[in-house]
Amino acid sequence: MTARILSCSLFVMALSFASMAQAAQPRFLEAYGDWDTYVFTENGSKVCYMASRPQKDQGDYTKRGEIYAYITHRPSEGSRDVFGYVAGYQYKAGSEVKVDFGGASETLFTQDDKAWALDEKSDKKLADMVQKKNKMVVTGTSSRGTKTTDTFSLRGSTNAYKRITKECGL
């Protein structure tokens, strides 16, 4: 458990949240199945998020960094359900990422090693699907042209979502 907490804490730092110098270290709340929950203070306001690592990552690569899917609430900014993805490699410029839930899917845009939903409606759809489905498969292409497929368990995601929503007073 400690390695998981440390790993997710390092993940948050790698996300390069705005004004990180004014953000406190994330505090682990609780693990729910395959999802962990966290809270930290940024510019005097609470930020709550849930994160998970894939159960399986596939692709013809020799080295890859940390991989995470996460959902973030920033109530002071009127922001909730923001879905993000850290690939563990630089994405191919202009490429898209597909998030599939066994029939229902959503497309993300990429920048550097991260991917996000196109708009609030897509964020909400992704947050809902993470809670309702059992599995999520994320496919992308690295800057070297390597195609990857990451498979996530969504076990515990509903309770993790409820926890971050309650923690941030939403």
Secondary structure, DSSP 8 states (H G I E B T S, - for coil): -HHHHHHHHHHHHHTT-TTGGGB---EEEEEETTEEEEEEEETTEEEEEEEE--SEEEES-S-----EEEEEEEGGGTEEEEEEEE-SS-B-TT-EEEEESSS-EEEEEEETTEEEESSHHHHHHHHHHHHH-SEEEEEEEBTT--EEEEEEE-TTHHHHHHHHHHHTT-
